[in-house]
């Protein structure tokens, strides 16, 4: 789990006063002091369609960003609703106890 958002390869609407953080070559193109620290639980998902149906359609979350290293690889995404931020991951081992 990330303790800050100075590195990433996705776009986020939740972690800046501006509407969108813009990432360049995997790094935030700006001052890291402008990015709020965020902690979010990671929930393991096994079926992308079912996860979207549950979190977005049923619970009313919004998808903030999605990341795959390349097509066909596991999905990692952030969803939010009001002040609640969750990370959903298809990666083996995510969302399990250490």
C-alpha positions in Angstrom: 0.0 0.0 0.0 1.3 3.4 -0.9 1.9 6.0 1.8 1.9 8.8 -0.7 1.2 9.4 -4.3 4.4 10.9 -5.7 4.9 7.8 -7.9 2.3 6.2 -10.1 1.2 5.4 -13.6 -2.4 6.3 -13.4 -4.6 9.4 -13.1 -6.3 10.3 -9.9 -9.1 12.7 -9.2 -9.0 12.4 -5.4 -5.6 13.4 -4.2 -5.2 17.0 -5.2 -7.0 20.4 -4.9 -7.0 20.4 -8.7 -9.5 18.1 -10.5 -6.8 15.8 -11.8 -3.2 14.8 -11.1 -1.2 14.4 -14.3 1.4 11.7 -14.3 4.4 11.8 -16.6 6.5 8.7 -17.2 5.3 7.1 -14.0 6.1 10.1 -11.8 4.0 13.0 -10.6 4.9 16.0 -12.7 4.9 18.5 -9.8 5.8 19.1 -6.2 5.2 16.2 -3.8 4.3 18.6 -1.1 1.1 19.4 -3.0 -0.1 15.7 -2.8 -2.0 14.6 0.3 -1.0 11.4 2.1 -3.6 8.7 1.7 -4.1 5.3 3.2 -6.6 2.9 1.7 -7.4 -0.7 2.4 -6.7 -3.1 -0.5 -9.4 -5.7 -1.2 -8.6 -8.6 -3.4 -11.0 -9.1 -6.4 -11.3 -12.3 -8.4 -13.8 -11.1 -11.1 -13.5 -7.6 -12.6 -17.1 -7.5 -13.9 -18.5 -8.7 -10.5 -16.3 -6.2 -8.6 -17.6 -3.3 -10.9 -21.1 -4.5 -10.5 -20.9 -4.6 -6.7 -18.7 -1.5 -5.9 -20.0 0.8 -8.7 -23.5 -0.3 -9.6 -24.7 -1.6 -6.2 -22.8 0.5 -3.6 -22.4 3.7 -5.7 -18.6 4.0 -5.7 -16.9 5.9 -8.5 -13.8 4.5 -10.3 -11.0 7.1 -9.8 -8.3 5.3 -11.7 -7.3 1.9 -13.1 -3.8 0.4 -13.7 -2.5 -2.7 -15.6 1.1 -3.1 -16.5 -0.1 -4.3 -19.9 -3.3 -5.7 -21.4 -4.2 -9.1 -19.9 -2.3 -8.6 -16.7 -4.1 -8.1 -13.3 -6.1 -4.9 -12.6 -5.4 -2.5 -9.7 -7.8 0.3 -9.3 -9.1 2.9 -6.8 -12.8 3.5 -6.1 -14.3 6.2 -3.9 -17.5 7.4 -2.4 -17.6 10.5 -0.3 -14.5 10.3 2.0 -14.2 6.5 1.6 -11.3 5.4 -0.7 -10.7 1.7 -1.5 -8.1 -0.1 -3.6 -9.3 -3.2 -5.5 -6.7 -5.6 -6.8 -6.5 -8.7 -8.9 -2.9 -9.3 -8.0 -2.1 -12.6 -6.2 -1.3 -11.9 -2.5 -2.9 -8.4 -2.3 -5.5 -8.0 0.4 -4.2 -10.9 2.4 -2.7 -10.9 5.9 1.1 -11.0 6.2 
